[in-house]
Amino acid sequence: MSVASQGSLLDGAALEAWRSYLQSHAGIVRELDAELIAQHGLTVRDYEVLLYLAQAEDRRLPMSALSERTMLTRSGITRLIDGLVREHLIERVSCESDARVSYARLTDTGHRRLREAGRTHVAGIERLFLAHFSPDELELLAGLLGRLPGAHLAGACTADAEGADGACSIT
């Protein structure tokens, strides 16, 4: 029986788990963001959008799909895309069959920048998250966190790739 189904208050181990999750997530994202900005001029959100585009067919996605995947509002994704367009990392493309649909497409410049930033991003993930767990603990943690809403939305962590076993690699 889960803690939630027991009708208990948020206290003890449940409160500690929740606080630890929130605080560590915020701290790790803040650190990853700072590293990407300092070394590549990209935020974690920028990186996320470039990565979604790199993994999409023809390196393009409808703006609505990007909004949904990033959990940003329509205006939020528009502002983010505007900045990436100014940097020539992506371009806007109209849909030939439906004028209401607008696509964002990753440019070659954006793909190169994403690949460079991927090395930094993965190194940060390894240092700030993975290094704190044994392989067995990571397997258990992946299973536990995989139960959370929205946990299975993404793919590989870099533009280069996903091997046959689902592992991230940098080339």
Secondary structure, DSSP 8 states (H G I E B T S, - for coil): --TGGGT--S-HHHHHHHHHHHHHHHHHHHHHHHHHHHHHS--HHHHHHHHHHHHSGGGEEEHHHHHHHHT--HHHHHHHHHHHHHTTSEEEEE-SS-TT-EEEEE-HHHHHHHHHHHHHHHHHHHHHTGGGS-HHHHHHHHHHHTTSTTTT----SSSS-B-TTS-B---
